Amino acid sequence: MATIHKFVYVMILIVFQLLVVTECLPHRQCTVDSDCPNICHPPKVPRCFYYQCFCHIIYIVS
């Protein structure tokens, strides 16, 4: 009986972790840079790369 409870407990933890990981990923479908939501922290900016949104660092050359 205790092994069944442990198995169910472990399965709940695994499913919860998968749900958290899939919801927290910031990659979204896009076609241009303006389709990406602004979820990046400075100095990063959202960029569309191969139809996915990513945060890229802007390098300023002076």
PDBQT receptor file of N, H, CA, C and O in Angstrom, charges set to zero:
ATOM      1  N   MET A   1       0.821  -1.194   0.000  1.00  0.00    +0.000 N 
ATOM      2  CA  MET A   1       0.000   0.000   0.000  1.00  0.00    +0.000 C 
ATOM      3  C   MET A   1       0.871   1.267   0.000  1.00  0.00    +0.000 C 
ATOM      4  O   MET A   1       0.564   2.242  -0.686  1.00  0.00    +0.000 OA
ATOM      5  N   ALA A   2       1.954   1.236   0.774  1.00  0.00    +0.000 N 
ATOM      6  H   ALA A   2       2.204   0.444   1.331  1.00  0.00    +0.000 HD
ATOM      7  CA  ALA A   2       2.837   2.403   0.843  1.00  0.00    +0.000 C 
ATOM      8  C   ALA A   2       3.555   2.622  -0.487  1.00  0.00    +0.000 C 
ATOM      9  O   ALA A   2       3.826   3.763  -0.860  1.00  0.00    +0.000 OA
ATOM     10  N   THR A   3       3.863   1.545  -1.202  1.00  0.00    +0.000 N 
ATOM     11  H   THR A   3       3.643   0.618  -0.898  1.00  0.00    +0.000 HD
ATOM     12  CA  THR A   3       4.539   1.713  -2.493  1.00  0.00    +0.000 C 
ATOM     13  C   THR A   3       3.625   2.357  -3.518  1.00  0.00    +0.000 C 
ATOM     14  O   THR A   3       4.092   3.097  -4.383  1.00  0.00    +0.000 OA
ATOM     15  N   ILE A   4       2.341   2.090  -3.437  1.00  0.00    +0.000 N 
ATOM     16  H   ILE A   4       1.961   1.488  -2.734  1.00  0.00    +0.000 HD
ATOM     17  CA  ILE A   4       1.393   2.727  -4.362  1.00  0.00    +0.000 C 
ATOM     18  C   ILE A   4       1.334   4.224  -4.078  1.00  0.00    +0.000 C 
ATOM     19  O   ILE A   4       1.310   5.032  -5.007  1.00  0.00    +0.000 OA
ATOM     20  N   HIS A   5       1.311   4.596  -2.799  1.00  0.00    +0.000 N 
ATOM     21  H   HIS A   5       1.330   3.939  -2.045  1.00  0.00    +0.000 HD
ATOM     22  CA  HIS A   5       1.267   6.021  -2.444  1.00  0.00    +0.000 C 
ATOM     23  C   HIS A   5       2.533   6.731  -2.892  1.00  0.00    +0.000 C 
ATOM     24  O   HIS A   5       2.474   7.855  -3.390  1.00  0.00    +0.000 OA
ATOM     25  N   LYS A   6       3.675   6.083  -2.717  1.00  0.00    +0.000 N 
ATOM     26  H   LYS A   6       3.723   5.170  -2.312  1.00  0.00    +0.000 HD
ATOM     27  CA  LYS A   6       4.934   6.674  -3.174  1.00  0.00    +0.000 C 
ATOM     28  C   LYS A   6       4.937   6.850  -4.687  1.00  0.00    +0.000 C 
ATOM     29  O   LYS A   6       5.389   7.877  -5.194  1.00  0.00    +0.000 OA
ATOM     30  N   PHE A   7       4.436   5.856  -5.405  1.00  0.00    +0.000 N 
ATOM     31  H   PHE A   7       4.069   5.022  -4.993  1.00  0.00    +0.000 HD
ATOM     32  CA  PHE A   7       4.389   5.938  -6.862  1.00  0.00    +0.000 C 
ATOM     33  C   PHE A   7       3.490   7.089  -7.306  1.00  0.00    +0.000 C 
ATOM     34  O   PHE A   7       3.865   7.866  -8.185  1.00  0.00    +0.000 OA
ATOM     35  N   VAL A   8       2.320   7.200  -6.711  1.00  0.00    +0.000 N 
ATOM     36  H   VAL A   8       2.016   6.569  -5.998  1.00  0.00    +0.000 HD
ATOM     37  CA  VAL A   8       1.398   8.289  -7.066  1.00  0.00    +0.000 C 
ATOM     38  C   VAL A   8       2.021   9.634  -6.727  1.00  0.00    +0.000 C 
ATOM     39  O   VAL A   8       1.903  10.577  -7.510  1.00  0.00    +0.000 OA
ATOM     40  N   TYR A   9       2.676   9.746  -5.585  1.00  0.00    +0.000 N 
ATOM     41  H   TYR A   9       2.772   8.981  -4.949  1.00  0.00    +0.000 HD
ATOM     42  CA  TYR A   9       3.324  10.982  -5.176  1.00  0.00    +0.000 C 
ATOM     43  C   TYR A   9       4.410  11.382  -6.173  1.00  0.00    +0.000 C 
ATOM     44  O   TYR A   9       4.491  12.549  -6.558  1.00  0.00    +0.000 OA
ATOM     45  N   VAL A  10       5.237  10.442  -6.591  1.00  0.00    +0.000 N 
ATOM     46  H   VAL A  10       5.172   9.495  -6.279  1.00  0.00    +0.000 HD
ATOM     47  CA  VAL A  10       6.303  10.723  -7.557  1.00  0.00    +0.000 C 
ATOM     48  C   VAL A  10       5.710  11.123  -8.905  1.00  0.00    +0.000 C 
ATOM     49  O   VAL A  10       6.221  12.036  -9.554  1.00  0.00    +0.000 OA
ATOM     50  N   MET A  11       4.656  10.465  -9.331  1.00  0.00    +0.000 N 
ATOM     51  H   MET A  11       4.241   9.724  -8.805  1.00  0.00    +0.000 HD
ATOM     52  CA  MET A  11       4.025  10.817 -10.610  1.00  0.00    +0.000 C 
ATOM     53  C   MET A  11       3.440  12.225 -10.568  1.00  0.00    +0.000 C 
ATOM     54  O   MET A  11       3.540  12.962 -11.549  1.00  0.00    +0.000 OA
ATOM     55  N   ILE A  12       2.836  12.605  -9.457  1.00  0.00    +0.000 N 
ATOM     56  H   ILE A  12       2.755  12.006  -8.660  1.00  0.00    +0.000 HD
ATOM     57  CA  ILE A  12       2.299  13.967  -9.323  1.00  0.00    +0.000 C 
ATOM     58  C   ILE A  12       3.427  14.983  -9.407  1.00  0.00    +0.000 C 
ATOM     59  O   ILE A  12       3.278  16.014 -10.063  1.00  0.00    +0.000 OA
ATOM     60  N   LEU A  13       4.549  14.711  -8.754  1.00  0.00    +0.000 N 
ATOM     61  H   LEU A  13       4.669  13.874  -8.221  1.00  0.00    +0.000 HD
ATOM     62  CA  LEU A  13       5.689  15.631  -8.812  1.00  0.00    +0.000 C 
ATOM     63  C   LEU A  13       6.239  15.757 -10.225  1.00  0.00    +0.000 C 
ATOM     64  O   LEU A  13       6.560  16.862 -10.662  1.00  0.00    +0.000 OA
ATOM     65  N   ILE A  14       6.351  14.663 -10.937  1.00  0.00    +0.000 N 
ATOM     66  H   ILE A  14       6.090  13.766 -10.581  1.00  0.00    +0.000 HD
ATOM     67  CA  ILE A  14       6.878  14.701 -12.306  1.00  0.00    +0.000 C 
ATOM     68  C   ILE A  14       5.944  15.477 -13.225  1.00  0.00    +0.000 C 
ATOM     69  O   ILE A  14       6.399  16.299 -14.021  1.00  0.00    +0.000 OA
ATOM     70  N   VAL A  15       4.646  15.222 -13.123  1.00  0.00    +0.000 N 
ATOM     71  H   VAL A  15       4.277  14.555 -12.476  1.00  0.00    +0.000 HD
ATOM     72  CA  VAL A  15       3.683  15.936 -13.974  1.00  0.00    +0.000 C 
ATOM     73  C   VAL A  15       3.703  17.431 -13.652  1.00  0.00    +0.000 C 
ATOM     74  O   VAL A  15       3.661  18.257 -14.564  1.00  0.00    +0.000 OA
ATOM     75  N   PHE A  16       3.767  17.785 -12.376  1.00  0.00    +0.000 N 
ATOM     76  H   PHE A  16       3.801  17.114 -11.636  1.00  0.00    +0.000 HD
ATOM     77  CA  PHE A  16       3.817  19.189 -11.989  1.00  0.00    +0.000 C 
ATOM     78  C   PHE A  16       5.051  19.881 -12.557  1.00  0.00    +0.000 C 
ATOM     79  O   PHE A  16       4.960  21.002 -13.058  1.00  0.00    +0.000 OA
ATOM     80  N   GLN A  17       6.196  19.225 -12.482  1.00  0.00    +0.000 N 
ATOM     81  H   GLN A  17       6.270  18.314 -12.075  1.00  0.00    +0.000 HD
ATOM     82  CA  GLN A  17       7.426  19.804 -13.020  1.00  0.00    +0.000 C 
ATOM     83  C   GLN A  17       7.337  19.994 -14.522  1.00  0.00    +0.000 C 
ATOM     84  O   GLN A  17       7.795  21.013 -15.039  1.00  0.00    +0.000 OA
ATOM     85  N   LEU A  18       6.765  19.051 -15.226  1.00  0.00    +0.000 N 
ATOM     86  H   LEU A  18       6.392  18.224 -14.806  1.00  0.00    +0.000 HD
ATOM     87  CA  LEU A  18       6.605  19.202 -16.675  1.00  0.00    +0.000 C 
ATOM     88  C   LEU A  18       5.690  20.370 -17.019  1.00  0.00    +0.000 C 
ATOM     89  O   LEU A  18       5.959  21.113 -17.963  1.00  0.00    +0.000 OA
ATOM     90  N   LEU A  19       4.618  20.534 -16.265  1.00  0.00    +0.000 N 
ATOM     91  H   LEU A  19       4.400  19.931 -15.498  1.00  0.00    +0.000 HD
ATOM     92  CA  LEU A  19       3.716  21.657 -16.511  1.00  0.00    +0.000 C 
ATOM     93  C   LEU A  19       4.401  22.987 -16.257  1.00  0.00    +0.000 C 
ATOM     94  O   LEU A  19       4.217  23.931 -17.025  1.00  0.00    +0.000 OA
ATOM     95  N   VAL A  20       5.177  23.078 -15.208  1.00  0.00    +0.000 N 
ATOM     96  H   VAL A  20       5.326  22.311 -14.584  1.00  0.00    +0.000 HD
ATOM     97  CA  VAL A  20       5.880  24.324 -14.889  1.00  0.00    +0.000 C 
ATOM     98  C   VAL A  20       6.904  24.643 -15.966  1.00  0.00    +0.000 C 
ATOM     99  O   VAL A  20       7.005  25.793 -16.393  1.00  0.00    +0.000 OA
ATOM    100  N   VAL A  21       7.656  23.664 -16.410  1.00  0.00    +0.000 N 
ATOM    101  H   VAL A  21       7.574  22.729 -16.063  1.00  0.00    +0.000 HD
ATOM    102  CA  VAL A  21       8.696  23.896 -17.410  1.00  0.00    +0.000 C 
ATOM    103  C   VAL A  21       8.084  24.312 -18.737  1.00  0.00    +0.000 C 
ATOM    104  O   VAL A  21       8.596  25.233 -19.374  1.00  0.00    +0.000 OA
ATOM    105  N   THR A  22       7.033  23.684 -19.170  1.00  0.00    +0.000 N 
ATOM    106  H   THR A  22       6.618  22.935 -18.653  1.00  0.00    +0.000 HD
ATOM    107  CA  THR A  22       6.447  24.024 -20.465  1.00  0.00    +0.000 C 
ATOM    108  C   THR A  22       5.758  25.375 -20.452  1.00  0.00    +0.000 C 
ATOM    109  O   THR A  22       5.713  26.045 -21.483  1.00  0.00    +0.000 OA
ATOM    110  N   GLU A  23       5.219  25.797 -19.313  1.00  0.00    +0.000 N 
ATOM    111  H   GLU A  23       5.255  25.253 -18.475  1.00  0.00    +0.000 HD
ATOM    112  CA  GLU A  23       4.562  27.095 -19.235  1.00  0.00    +0.000 C 
ATOM    113  C   GLU A  23       5.553  28.231 -19.065  1.00  0.00    +0.000 C 
ATOM    114  O   GLU A  23       5.241  29.364 -19.431  1.00  0.00    +0.000 OA
ATOM    115  N   CYS A  24       6.716  27.976 -18.534  1.00  0.00    +0.000 N 
ATOM    116  H   CYS A  24       6.969  27.055 -18.237  1.00  0.00    +0.000 HD
ATOM    117  CA  CYS A  24       7.676  29.037 -18.248  1.00  0.00    +0.000 C 
ATOM    118  C   CYS A  24       8.597  29.350 -19.420  1.00  0.00    +0.000 C 
ATOM    119  O   CYS A  24       9.307  30.355 -19.393  1.00  0.00    +0.000 OA
ATOM    120  N   LEU A  25       8.595  28.541 -20.408  1.00  0.00    +0.000 N 
ATOM    121  H   LEU A  25       8.018  27.724 -20.431  1.00  0.00    +0.000 HD
ATOM    122  CA  LEU A  25       9.469  28.809 -21.543  1.00  0.00    +0.000 C 
ATOM    123  C   LEU A  25       8.955  30.003 -22.335  1.00  0.00    +0.000 C 
ATOM    124  O   LEU A  25       7.789  30.015 -22.730  1.00  0.00    +0.000 OA
ATOM    125  N   PRO A  26       9.797  31.015 -22.578  1.00  0.00    +0.000 N 
ATOM    126  CA  PRO A  26       9.343  32.230 -23.238  1.00  0.00    +0.000 C 
ATOM    127  C   PRO A  26       9.318  32.154 -24.760  1.00  0.00    +0.000 C 
ATOM    128  O   PRO A  26       9.066  33.169 -25.409  1.00  0.00    +0.000 OA
ATOM    129  N   HIS A  27       9.567  31.004 -25.345  1.00  0.00    +0.000 N 
ATOM    130  H   HIS A  27       9.772  30.179 -24.817  1.00  0.00    +0.000 HD
ATOM    131  CA  HIS A  27       9.634  30.897 -26.792  1.00  0.00    +0.000 C 
ATOM    132  C   HIS A  27       8.232  30.885 -27.384  1.00  0.00    +0.000 C 
ATOM    133  O   HIS A  27       7.404  30.047 -27.026  1.00  0.00    +0.000 OA
ATOM    134  N   ARG A  28       7.976  31.810 -28.282  1.00  0.00    +0.000 N 
ATOM    135  H   ARG A  28       8.649  32.491 -28.573  1.00  0.00    +0.000 HD
ATOM    136  CA  ARG A  28       6.671  31.909 -28.921  1.00  0.00    +0.000 C 
ATOM    137  C   ARG A  28       6.849  31.978 -30.426  1.00  0.00    +0.000 C 
ATOM    138  O   ARG A  28       7.916  32.341 -30.921  1.00  0.00    +0.000 OA
ATOM    139  N   GLN A  29       5.813  31.631 -31.136  1.00  0.00    +0.000 N 
ATOM    140  H   GLN A  29       4.947  31.336 -30.734  1.00  0.00    +0.000 HD
ATOM    141  CA  GLN A  29       5.843  31.684 -32.590  1.00  0.00    +0.000 C 
ATOM    142  C   GLN A  29       5.847  33.147 -33.043  1.00  0.00    +0.000 C 
ATOM    143  O   GLN A  29       5.144  33.979 -32.471  1.00  0.00    +0.000 OA
ATOM    144  N   CYS A  30       6.631  33.451 -34.059  1.00  0.00    +0.000 N 
ATOM    145  H   CYS A  30       7.202  32.774 -34.524  1.00  0.00    +0.000 HD
ATOM    146  CA  CYS A  30       6.689  34.810 -34.589  1.00  0.00    +0.000 C 
ATOM    147  C   CYS A  30       7.145  34.776 -36.043  1.00  0.00    +0.000 C 
ATOM    148  O   CYS A  30       7.654  33.766 -36.529  1.00  0.00    +0.000 OA
ATOM    149  N   THR A  31       6.956  35.882 -36.714  1.00  0.00    +0.000 N 
ATOM    150  H   THR A  31       6.543  36.703 -36.320  1.00  0.00    +0.000 HD
ATOM    151  CA  THR A  31       7.465  36.038 -38.082  1.00  0.00    +0.000 C 
ATOM    152  C   THR A  31       8.401  37.239 -38.172  1.00  0.00    +0.000 C 
ATOM    153  O   THR A  31       9.336  37.240 -38.973  1.00  0.00    +0.000 OA
ATOM    154  N   VAL A  32       8.153  38.262 -37.351  1.00  0.00    +0.000 N 
ATOM    155  H   VAL A  32       7.393  38.261 -36.701  1.00  0.00    +0.000 HD
ATOM    156  CA  VAL A  32       9.022  39.448 -37.295  1.00  0.00    +0.000 C 
ATOM    157  C   VAL A  32       9.311  39.763 -35.827  1.00  0.00    +0.000 C 
ATOM    158  O   VAL A  32       8.653  39.228 -34.935  1.00  0.00    +0.000 OA
ATOM    159  N   ASP A  33      10.279  40.618 -35.581  1.00  0.00    +0.000 N 
ATOM    160  H   ASP A  33      10.814  41.052 -36.306  1.00  0.00    +0.000 HD
ATOM    161  CA  ASP A  33      10.677  40.950 -34.212  1.00  0.00    +0.000 C 
ATOM    162  C   ASP A  33       9.543  41.581 -33.405  1.00  0.00    +0.000 C 
ATOM    163  O   ASP A  33       9.473  41.393 -32.190  1.00  0.00    +0.000 OA
ATOM    164  N   SER A  34       8.668  42.315 -34.056  1.00  0.00    +0.000 N 
ATOM    165  H   SER A  34       8.725  42.468 -35.042  1.00  0.00    +0.000 HD
ATOM    166  CA  SER A  34       7.586  42.987 -33.332  1.00  0.00    +0.000 C 
ATOM    167  C   SER A  34       6.524  42.010 -32.825  1.00  0.00    +0.000 C 
ATOM    168  O   SER A  34       5.703  42.383 -31.987  1.00  0.00    +0.000 OA
ATOM    169  N   ASP A  35       6.523  40.775 -33.311  1.00  0.00    +0.000 N 
ATOM    170  H   ASP A  35       7.190  40.471 -33.991  1.00  0.00    +0.000 HD
ATOM    171  CA  ASP A  35       5.583  39.763 -32.816  1.00  0.00    +0.000 C 
ATOM    172  C   ASP A  35       5.963  39.244 -31.434  1.00  0.00    +0.000 C 
ATOM    173  O   ASP A  35       5.134  38.652 -30.743  1.00  0.00    +0.000 OA
ATOM    174  N   CYS A  36       7.196  39.461 -31.034  1.00  0.00    +0.000 N 
ATOM    175  H   CYS A  36       7.870  39.942 -31.595  1.00  0.00    +0.000 HD
ATOM    176  CA  CYS A  36       7.683  38.932 -29.758  1.00  0.00    +0.000 C 
ATOM    177  C   CYS A  36       7.267  39.846 -28.612  1.00  0.00    +0.000 C 
ATOM    178  O   CYS A  36       7.380  41.067 -28.722  1.00  0.00    +0.000 OA
ATOM    179  N   PRO A  37       6.785  39.264 -27.506  1.00  0.00    +0.000 N 
ATOM    180  CA  PRO A  37       6.460  40.093 -26.342  1.00  0.00    +0.000 C 
ATOM    181  C   PRO A  37       7.735  40.572 -25.666  1.00  0.00    +0.000 C 
ATOM    182  O   PRO A  37       8.774  39.917 -25.740  1.00  0.00    +0.000 OA
ATOM    183  N   ASN A  38       7.647  41.706 -25.016  1.00  0.00    +0.000 N 
ATOM    184  H   ASN A  38       6.803  42.238 -24.957  1.00  0.00    +0.000 HD
ATOM    185  CA  ASN A  38       8.825  42.290 -24.371  1.00  0.00    +0.000 C 
ATOM    186  C   ASN A  38       8.966  41.706 -22.962  1.00  0.00    +0.000 C 
ATOM    187  O   ASN A  38       8.571  42.334 -21.979  1.00  0.00    +0.000 OA
ATOM    188  N   ILE A  39       9.532  40.501 -22.877  1.00  0.00    +0.000 N 
ATOM    189  H   ILE A  39       9.853  39.992 -23.675  1.00  0.00    +0.000 HD
ATOM    190  CA  ILE A  39       9.715  39.822 -21.594  1.00  0.00    +0.000 C 
ATOM    191  C   ILE A  39      11.190  39.754 -21.213  1.00  0.00    +0.000 C 
ATOM    192  O   ILE A  39      11.548  39.108 -20.228  1.00  0.00    +0.000 OA
ATOM    193  N   CYS A  40      12.035  40.408 -21.977  1.00  0.00    +0.000 N 
ATOM    194  H   CYS A  40      11.744  40.933 -22.777  1.00  0.00    +0.000 HD
ATOM    195  CA  CYS A  40      13.479  40.356 -21.747  1.00  0.00    +0.000 C 
ATOM    196  C   CYS A  40      13.903  41.483 -20.801  1.00  0.00    +0.000 C 
ATOM    197  O   CYS A  40      13.313  42.563 -20.793  1.00  0.00    +0.000 OA
ATOM    198  N   HIS A  41      14.930  41.205 -20.012  1.00  0.00    +0.000 N 
ATOM    199  H   HIS A  41      15.409  40.328 -20.018  1.00  0.00    +0.000 HD
ATOM    200  CA  HIS A  41      15.493  42.206 -19.111  1.00  0.00    +0.000 C 
ATOM    201  C   HIS A  41      16.662  42.901 -19.807  1.00  0.00    +0.000 C 
ATOM    202  O   HIS A  41      17.423  42.256 -20.528  1.00  0.00    +0.000 OA
ATOM    203  N   PRO A  42      16.814  44.228 -19.596  1.00  0.00    +0.000 N 
ATOM    204  CA  PRO A  42      17.918  44.945 -20.232  1.00  0.00    +0.000 C 
ATOM    205  C   PRO A  42      19.258  44.345 -19.867  1.00  0.00    +0.000 C 
ATOM    206  O   PRO A  42      19.424  43.912 -18.726  1.00  0.00    +0.000 OA
ATOM    207  N   PRO A  43      20.183  44.296 -20.733  1.00  0.00    +0.000 N 
ATOM    208  CA  PRO A  43      20.312  44.867 -22.074  1.00  0.00    +0.000 C 
ATOM    209  C   PRO A  43      19.819  43.948 -23.179  1.00  0.00    +0.000 C 
ATOM    210  O   PRO A  43      20.182  44.137 -24.340  1.00  0.00    +0.000 OA
ATOM    211  N   LYS A  44      19.002  42.959 -22.846  1.00  0.00    +0.000 N 
ATOM    212  H   LYS A  44      18.707  42.805 -21.903  1.00  0.00    +0.000 HD
ATOM    213  CA  LYS A  44      18.488  42.042 -23.860  1.00  0.00    +0.000 C 
ATOM    214  C   LYS A  44      17.206  42.579 -24.470  1.00  0.00    +0.000 C 
ATOM    215  O   LYS A  44      16.435  43.283 -23.819  1.00  0.00    +0.000 OA
ATOM    216  N   VAL A  45      16.994  42.235 -25.726  1.00  0.00    +0.000 N 
ATOM    217  H   VAL A  45      17.621  41.662 -26.255  1.00  0.00    +0.000 HD
ATOM    218  CA  VAL A  45      15.779  42.624 -26.439  1.00  0.00    +0.000 C 
ATOM    219  C   VAL A  45      15.206  41.391 -27.140  1.00  0.00    +0.000 C 
ATOM    220  O   VAL A  45      15.953  40.483 -27.505  1.00  0.00    +0.000 OA
ATOM    221  N   PRO A  46      13.887  41.354 -27.329  1.00  0.00    +0.000 N 
ATOM    222  CA  PRO A  46      13.291  40.198 -28.003  1.00  0.00    +0.000 C 
ATOM    223  C   PRO A  46      13.573  40.219 -29.499  1.00  0.00    +0.000 C 
ATOM    224  O   PRO A  46      13.453  41.258 -30.149  1.00  0.00    +0.000 OA
ATOM    225  N   ARG A  47      13.941  39.085 -30.028  1.00  0.00    +0.000 N 
ATOM    226  H   ARG A  47      14.039  38.241 -29.500  1.00  0.00    +0.000 HD
ATOM    227  CA  ARG A  47      14.220  38.939 -31.460  1.00  0.00    +0.000 C 
ATOM    228  C   ARG A  47      13.565  37.663 -31.974  1.00  0.00    +0.000 C 
ATOM    229  O   ARG A  47      13.477  36.663 -31.262  1.00  0.00    +0.000 OA
ATOM    230  N   CYS A  48      13.110  37.714 -33.213  1.00  0.00    +0.000 N 
ATOM    231  H   CYS A  48      13.181  38.527 -33.792  1.00  0.00    +0.000 HD
ATOM    232  CA  CYS A  48      12.518  36.560 -33.872  1.00  0.00    +0.000 C 
ATOM    233  C   CYS A  48      13.612  35.846 -34.664  1.00  0.00    +0.000 C 
ATOM    234  O   CYS A  48      14.259  36.447 -35.521  1.00  0.00    +0.000 OA
ATOM    235  N   PHE A  49      13.813  34.569 -34.373  1.00  0.00    +0.000 N 
ATOM    236  H   PHE A  49      13.287  34.080 -33.676  1.00  0.00    +0.000 HD
ATOM    237  CA  PHE A  49      14.854  33.788 -35.027  1.00  0.00    +0.000 C 
ATOM    238  C   PHE A  49      14.289  32.409 -35.323  1.00  0.00    +0.000 C 
ATOM    239  O   PHE A  49      13.978  31.650 -34.405  1.00  0.00    +0.000 OA
ATOM    240  N   TYR A  50      14.159  32.087 -36.593  1.00  0.00    +0.000 N 
ATOM    241  H   TYR A  50      14.412  32.703 -37.339  1.00  0.00    +0.000 HD
ATOM    242  CA  TYR A  50      13.567  30.816 -37.034  1.00  0.00    +0.000 C 
ATOM    243  C   TYR A  50      12.187  30.592 -36.417  1.00  0.00    +0.000 C 
ATOM    244  O   TYR A  50      11.890  29.510 -35.911  1.00  0.00    +0.000 OA
ATOM    245  N   TYR A  51      11.352  31.627 -36.464  1.00  0.00    +0.000 N 
ATOM    246  H   TYR A  51      11.594  32.507 -36.875  1.00  0.00    +0.000 HD
ATOM    247  CA  TYR A  51       9.959  31.592 -36.008  1.00  0.00    +0.000 C 
ATOM    248  C   TYR A  51       9.815  31.349 -34.505  1.00  0.00    +0.000 C 
ATOM    249  O   TYR A  51       8.777  30.866 -34.053  1.00  0.00    +0.000 OA
ATOM    250  N   GLN A  52      10.845  31.678 -33.733  1.00  0.00    +0.000 N 
ATOM    251  H   GLN A  52      11.688  32.071 -34.099  1.00  0.00    +0.000 HD
ATOM    252  CA  GLN A  52      10.796  31.582 -32.279  1.00  0.00    +0.000 C 
ATOM    253  C   GLN A  52      11.331  32.884 -31.684  1.00  0.00    +0.000 C 
ATOM    254  O   GLN A  52      12.252  33.491 -32.231  1.00  0.00    +0.000 OA
ATOM    255  N   CYS A  53      10.750  33.306 -30.566  1.00  0.00    +0.000 N 
ATOM    256  H   CYS A  53      10.002  32.812 -30.122  1.00  0.00    +0.000 HD
ATOM    257  CA  CYS A  53      11.205  34.511 -29.883  1.00  0.00    +0.000 C 
ATOM    258  C   CYS A  53      12.300  34.166 -28.878  1.00  0.00    +0.000 C 
ATOM    259  O   CYS A  53      12.172  33.226 -28.093  1.00  0.00    +0.000 OA
ATOM    260  N   PHE A  54      13.377  34.946 -28.920  1.00  0.00    +0.000 N 
ATOM    261  H   PHE A  54      13.481  35.709 -29.558  1.00  0.00    +0.000 HD
ATOM    262  CA  PHE A  54      14.493  34.769 -28.010  1.00  0.00    +0.000 C 
ATOM    263  C   PHE A  54      14.950  36.125 -27.510  1.00  0.00    +0.000 C 
ATOM    264  O   PHE A  54      14.716  37.145 -28.158  1.00  0.00    +0.000 OA
ATOM    265  N   CYS A  55      15.596  36.134 -26.369  1.00  0.00    +0.000 N 
ATOM    266  H   CYS A  55      15.786  35.305 -25.843  1.00  0.00    +0.000 HD
ATOM    267  CA  CYS A  55      16.186  37.360 -25.832  1.00  0.00    +0.000 C 
ATOM    268  C   CYS A  55      17.647  37.424 -26.253  1.00  0.00    +0.000 C 
ATOM    269  O   CYS A  55      18.426  36.515 -25.966  1.00  0.00    +0.000 OA
ATOM    270  N   HIS A  56      18.013  38.508 -26.938  1.00  0.00    +0.000 N 
ATOM    271  H   HIS A  56      17.380  39.247 -27.171  1.00  0.00    +0.000 HD
ATOM    272  CA  HIS A  56      19.391  38.689 -27.407  1.00  0.00    +0.000 C 
ATOM    273  C   HIS A  56      19.967  39.961 -26.804  1.00  0.00    +0.000 C 
ATOM    274  O   HIS A  56      19.257  40.938 -26.565  1.00  0.00    +0.000 OA
ATOM    275  N   ILE A  57      21.262  39.922 -26.567  1.00  0.00    +0.000 N 
ATOM    276  H   ILE A  57      21.838  39.129 -26.761  1.00  0.00    +0.000 HD
ATOM    277  CA  ILE A  57      21.964  41.091 -26.031  1.00  0.00    +0.000 C 
ATOM    278  C   ILE A  57      22.310  42.026 -27.180  1.00  0.00    +0.000 C 
ATOM    279  O   ILE A  57      22.799  41.594 -28.224  1.00  0.00    +0.000 OA
ATOM    280  N   ILE A  58      22.053  43.305 -26.974  1.00  0.00    +0.000 N 
ATOM    281  H   ILE A  58      21.656  43.656 -26.126  1.00  0.00    +0.000 HD
ATOM    282  CA  ILE A  58      22.423  44.317 -27.963  1.00  0.00    +0.000 C 
ATOM    283  C   ILE A  58      23.806  44.836 -27.618  1.00  0.00    +0.000 C 
ATOM    284  O   ILE A  58      24.058  45.286 -26.501  1.00  0.00    +0.000 OA
ATOM    285  N   TYR A  59      24.682  44.767 -28.581  1.00  0.00    +0.000 N 
ATOM    286  H   TYR A  59      24.477  44.401 -29.489  1.00  0.00    +0.000 HD
ATOM    287  CA  TYR A  59      26.024  45.301 -28.404  1.00  0.00    +0.000 C 
ATOM    288  C   TYR A  59      26.106  46.664 -29.063  1.00  0.00    +0.000 C 
ATOM    289  O   TYR A  59      25.796  46.810 -30.245  1.00  0.00    +0.000 OA
ATOM    290  N   ILE A  60      26.523  47.657 -28.300  1.00  0.00    +0.000 N 
ATOM    291  H   ILE A  60      26.775  47.538 -27.339  1.00  0.00    +0.000 HD
ATOM    292  CA  ILE A  60      26.652  49.014 -28.831  1.00  0.00    +0.000 C 
ATOM    293  C   ILE A  60      28.121  49.258 -29.135  1.00  0.00    +0.000 C 
ATOM    294  O   ILE A  60      28.976  49.190 -28.252  1.00  0.00    +0.000 OA
ATOM    295  N   VAL A  61      28.396  49.545 -30.404  1.00  0.00    +0.000 N 
ATOM    296  H   VAL A  61      27.701  49.600 -31.121  1.00  0.00    +0.000 HD
ATOM    297  CA  VAL A  61      29.767  49.801 -30.830  1.00  0.00    +0.000 C 
ATOM    298  C   VAL A  61      29.916  51.306 -30.987  1.00  0.00    +0.000 C 
ATOM    299  O   VAL A  61      29.151  51.947 -31.707  1.00  0.00    +0.000 OA
ATOM    300  N   SER A  62      30.909  51.860 -30.304  1.00  0.00    +0.000 N 
ATOM    301  H   SER A  62      31.530  51.339 -29.719  1.00  0.00    +0.000 HD
ATOM    302  CA  SER A  62      31.083  53.320 -30.402  1.00  0.00    +0.000 C 
ATOM    303  C   SER A  62      32.360  53.662 -31.116  1.00  0.00    +0.000 C 
ATOM    304  O   SER A  62      32.673  54.840 -31.292  1.00  0.00    +0.000 OA
TER     305      SER A  62
